[in-house]
């Protein structure tokens, strides 16, 4: 069987990744690593392959290599977000899957850490101490009995809900369809967003960035929320209107935000800049989109991605399949 199928691995793989792919796929397909090949050889191997494991398409795949010619039928990403992929360059026949749930535990921990820090007003209390003010009796918030609205109830959403329940929080899951789930006390659809936002003590955004979710949270939505609400974004920055969020935070000092994903994120060692001075605000807690960067996360994600490729090769249902209509008008 291995000689009949071929999997191309486009990302740069060290010994740990090679071992994982061999363990998961070695009896089902031949594996070729294309990262260090020249563009001609790389394109030829990708066209010959049945499936491609990738991290960044433009960097790992030469132009035209994913066209309709060749055997390639399946592309599996190591990442969960695919908003950087140009789907207009991919043939309609190609099945594309994100690495659904791969980083859910780590990202959910980050979300909960931000929620707790903001609920207890830790950034503000730290700043007050540094300025010589001992604000012992300044009140904080509690998650016990709080309503936590989780916008996007996939791997990150369900894991965050499980963690928040330990603090006594009440969970409202907001999904595309609004189909009820046992992991939430209340389930609503995105069309119900204006109805559920006023109930939120905490709003966690864990949605992918698509045509439908870009700018989903703007000034009208923020105005519906409680003055003391906590907003945490571990999805993608552009899901929130940047100017609207800054103005709301500036004018509502009891409203707080934890931002892990930003509207413009630098590559490599380039400096980080924002269009608005969010980090000058006392009610903002920021992190550099590092919620998934924990020991073992990438190798665990690589294994999960390889397992999904194996499902494809064996004709089994794959998870995380992307709908082109969510990204292409």
C-alpha positions in Angstrom: 0.0 0.0 0.0 2.8 2.4 0.9 4.2 2.3 -2.6 0.9 3.2 -4.1 0.3 6.5 -2.3 2.5 9.5 -1.7 2.3 12.3 0.9 4.4 15.4 0.4 5.5 17.3 3.5 6.0 21.0 2.7 7.0 22.4 6.1 10.5 22.2 7.5 10.7 19.0 9.6 13.2 18.1 12.2 13.7 14.5 13.5 10.7 14.7 15.8 8.4 15.6 13.0 9.9 13.0 10.7 9.4 10.3 13.4 5.7 11.4 13.9 4.9 11.3 10.2 6.6 7.9 9.8 4.7 6.4 12.8 1.3 7.7 11.6 1.7 7.4 7.8 4.6 5.0 7.1 2.4 2.0 6.5 -0.1 3.9 4.4 2.1 6.0 2.0 5.5 6.9 0.9 6.6 10.3 2.4 8.6 12.9 0.6 10.0 16.1 2.3 10.0 19.0 -0.2 11.2 21.9 1.9 14.9 21.8 0.8 14.2 21.0 -2.8 14.5 23.5 -5.6 11.2 25.0 -6.9 11.1 22.7 -10.0 11.6 19.5 -7.9 9.3 20.7 -5.2 6.5 21.4 -7.6 7.0 18.0 -9.3 6.7 16.1 -6.0 3.7 18.0 -4.9 1.9 17.3 -8.2 2.8 13.6 -7.8 1.5 13.4 -4.2 -2.0 12.3 -3.2 -1.9 14.6 -0.1 0.2 17.6 1.1 1.0 18.5 4.7 1.7 22.3 4.9 2.2 25.2 7.2 2.6 28.2 4.9 1.5 27.7 1.3 3.3 30.6 -0.4 6.6 29.8 1.3 6.4 26.0 0.8 4.6 25.6 -2.5 5.8 27.1 -5.8 3.3 29.1 -7.9 1.1 26.8 -9.9 2.0 23.6 -8.1 -1.5 23.2 -6.7 -3.2 23.5 -10.1 -5.7 20.9 -11.4 -3.0 18.8 -13.1 -1.5 16.0 -11.0 -2.7 13.6 -8.3 -3.1 16.0 -5.4 -6.5 15.8 -3.8 -6.0 16.9 -0.2 -4.1 19.6 1.6 -3.8 19.4 5.4 -2.5 22.4 7.4 -0.7 22.3 10.7 -2.4 25.5 11.7 -6.0 26.0 12.7 -6.5 29.3 11.0 -6.5 29.4 7.2 -7.4 33.1 6.6 -4.0 33.7 5.0 -4.7 31.2 2.3 -5.6 32.5 -1.2 -8.4 30.1 -2.0 -8.8 31.6 -5.5 -5.4 30.0 -6.4 -6.7 26.5 -5.4 -8.7 24.3 -7.7 -12.3 23.6 -6.6 -11.6 19.9 -6.6 -8.9 20.2 -3.9 -10.1 19.4 -0.3 -8.5 21.6 2.3 -8.5 20.9 6.0 -7.4 23.0 9.0 -5.8 21.3 12.0 -9.1 21.5 14.0 -8.6 21.5 17.8 -4.8 21.1 17.6 -4.0 24.0 20.0 -7.2 24.1 22.0 -5.8 23.3 25.4 -3.0 25.9 25.3 -5.1 28.7 23.7 -7.9 28.1 26.2 -5.5 28.3 29.1 -4.4 31.7 27.7 -8.0 32.9 27.4 -8.8 31.9 31.0 -5.6 33.5 32.3 -6.5 36.7 30.6 -10.1 36.5 31.9 -8.9 35.9 35.5 -6.3 38.7 35.3 -8.9 41.2 34.0 -11.6 40.1 36.4 -9.3 40.6 39.4 -8.0 43.9 37.8 -4.4 42.7 38.2 -2.9 45.1 35.6 -4.6 48.1 37.3 -3.6 46.9 40.8 0.0 46.4 39.7 0.2 49.8 38.2 -1.3 51.4 41.3 1.2 49.6 43.5 4.0 50.8 41.3 2.7 54.3 41.6 2.6 54.0 45.4 -1.2 53.5 45.8 -2.3 50.5 48.0 -5.9 50.1 46.7 -6.9 47.4 49.1 -10.6 48.0 49.0 -11.0 48.5 45.2 -13.5 45.9 44.1 -12.8 43.1 41.6 -15.1 40.7 39.7 -15.8 37.0 40.2 -16.5 34.3 37.7 -18.7 32.4 40.1 -22.2 32.9 38.6 -20.9 35.0 35.7 -22.3 34.6 32.3 -19.5 33.7 29.8 -20.5 34.1 26.2 -18.2 32.1 23.9 -18.3 33.2 20.3 -17.2 30.1 18.3 -17.6 26.7 20.0 -15.1 24.5 18.3 -12.1 23.0 20.1 -11.1 26.3 21.8 -14.6 27.2 22.7 -15.5 23.9 24.3 -12.2 23.6 26.1 -12.5 27.2 27.4 -16.1 26.4 28.6 -14.9 23.4 30.5 -12.2 25.4 32.3 -14.6 28.3 33.1 -17.2 25.9 34.6 -14.7 25.1 37.3 -15.0 28.7 38.5 -18.8 28.5 38.6 -19.4 30.3 35.3 -22.6 29.9 33.3 -21.8 29.2 29.6 -23.6 30.6 26.6 -22.3 29.1 23.3 -22.7 31.1 20.1 -22.3 29.0 17.0 -23.0 29.3 13.3 -26.3 27.2 13.5 -27.3 27.6 17.2 -27.6 23.9 17.5 -27.8 22.9 21.2 -24.8 21.4 22.9 -24.4 19.7 26.2 -21.2 21.6 26.9 -23.2 24.9 27.4 -26.1 26.1 29.5 -27.5 28.1 26.6 -26.8 27.9 22.9 -27.5 30.7 20.4 -26.7 31.3 16.8 -24.6 34.2 15.5 -27.9 35.8 14.3 -28.8 36.0 18.0 -25.7 37.9 18.9 -27.4 41.2 19.7 -29.7 39.3 22.1 -27.0 37.5 24.0 -24.3 40.3 24.2 -26.1 42.3 26.9 -26.0 39.2 29.2 -22.3 38.7 28.9 -20.0 39.3 31.9 -17.3 37.8 29.7 -17.1 37.5 25.9 -14.5 35.1 24.5 -13.9 35.2 20.7 -12.6 32.0 19.3 -14.0 32.2 15.8 -12.0 31.8 12.5 -11.7 34.9 10.4 -14.0 34.5 7.4 -16.0 36.7 5.1 -18.9 36.5 7.6 -16.9 37.1 10.8 -14.7 40.0 9.6 -15.9 43.1 11.6 -18.5 41.1 13.4 -17.9 43.0 16.7 -18.2 46.7 16.1 -19.5 49.8 17.9 -23.1 48.7 17.9 -22.2 45.3 19.5 -19.8 46.8 22.0 -22.5 49.3 23.1 -24.8 46.4 24.0 -22.4 45.0 26.5 -22.2 45.6 30.2 -20.0 48.5 31.3 -17.9 46.2 33.3 -17.7 43.3 30.8 -14.5 41.5 29.9 -13.7 40.8 26.2 -10.9 38.3 25.3 -9.9 37.7 21.7 -8.0 34.5 20.9 -9.5 34.2 17.4 -8.3 36.8 14.9 -7.9 40.6 15.3 -10.1 41.7 12.4 -13.1 40.0 13.8 -13.3 43.1 15.9 -13.5 46.7 14.5 -10.2 48.1 15.7 -11.2 51.7 16.0 -14.5 50.8 17.7 -12.8 48.7 20.3 -10.2 51.3 21.1 -12.8 54.1 21.5 -15.0 51.9 23.7 -12.1 51.0 25.9 -11.0 54.6 26.1 -14.4 55.9 27.1 -15.4 52.9 29.3 -12.7 52.4 31.9 -14.5 49.5 33.7 -14.7 47.6 30.4 -11.6 45.5 29.9 -10.0 43.6 27.0 -7.4 40.8 26.6 -6.0 40.8 23.1 -3.8 37.9 21.9 -4.5 38.3 18.2 -3.9 41.7 16.5 -5.0 43.5 13.4 -1.4 43.7 12.0 1.2 41.2 13.2 4.9 41.7 12.2 6.9 38.9 10.6 10.2 37.9 12.0 12.0 40.5 14.1 10.0 43.5 12.6 8.8 45.9 15.2 5.2 45.6 16.5 3.0 48.6 16.0 -0.7 49.3 16.4 -2.9 51.9 14.7 -4.3 52.9 18.0 -2.4 53.1 21.4 -4.2 50.1 23.0 -1.2 49.4 25.3 -1.4 52.8 26.8 -4.8 52.0 28.2 -5.0 50.7 31.8 -7.9 48.4 30.9 -6.1 46.4 28.2 -4.0 43.3 28.6 -2.0 42.2 25.6 0.0 39.2 24.4 1.9 38.6 21.1 -0.3 35.9 19.6 1.6 33.3 21.6 -1.2 31.5 23.3 -0.4 28.2 21.4 3.4 28.4 22.0 3.9 25.8 24.8 6.2 22.9 25.0 5.1 20.0 22.8 2.3 21.9 21.1 3.8 21.7 17.6 4.7 18.0 17.7 1.2 17.2 19.1 -0.3 19.3 16.3 1.9 17.5 13.7 0.6 14.2 14.9 -3.0 15.3 14.7 -2.5 16.6 11.2 -0.8 13.4 10.1 -3.7 11.4 11.5 -6.1 13.4 9.4 -4.1 12.7 6.3 -4.2 9.0 7.1 -8.0 9.2 7.3 -8.0 10.7 3.8 -5.7 8.0 2.4 -7.9 5.3 3.9 -11.1 6.8 2.6 -12.3 7.7 6.1 -14.1 11.0 7.0 -11.6 13.8 7.7 -12.1 16.6 10.2 -11.6 20.4 9.8 -12.7 20.5 6.1 -12.8 24.2 5.0 -15.7 25.6 3.1 -14.4 27.7 0.2 -17.5 29.9 0.3 -16.4 31.1 3.7 -13.3 32.7 2.2 -14.1 33.4 -1.5 -17.0 35.7 -2.6 
